[in-house]
């Protein structure tokens, strides 16, 4: 996965994030796949609801399918 610097992250529009509060940046397919994996881990650890994971997955899937 390509590294995303703090400066690059700040330049991303809000639409390039899958989670709340500009969490889970998805500027490319690699980051989208990672967002899905991290969301699944968060649900398993009890830090995120299944509903929020579904929203992240849906947005990441749009990037992965495109």
DADAHU-V45297 format. One record per backbone hydrogen bond with DSSP energy under -1.0 kcal/mol. CO is the residue of the C=O (numbers start at 0). NH is the residue of the N-H. If there is no record, write none. Layout:
co = {CO & CO}
nh = {NH & NH}
//
This chain:
co = {4 & 5 & 6 & 12 & 13 & 15 & 22 & 23 & 27 & 28 & 29 & 30 & 31 & 32 & 33 & 34 & 35 & 36 & 37 & 38 & 39 & 40 & 41 & 42 & 48 & 49 & 50 & 51 & 52 & 53 & 54 & 55 & 56 & 57 & 58 & 59 & 60}
nh = {8 & 9 & 10 & 15 & 16 & 25 & 18 & 17 & 31 & 32 & 33 & 34 & 35 & 36 & 37 & 38 & 39 & 40 & 41 & 42 & 43 & 44 & 46 & 45 & 52 & 53 & 54 & 55 & 56 & 57 & 58 & 59 & 60 & 61 & 62 & 63 & 64}
//
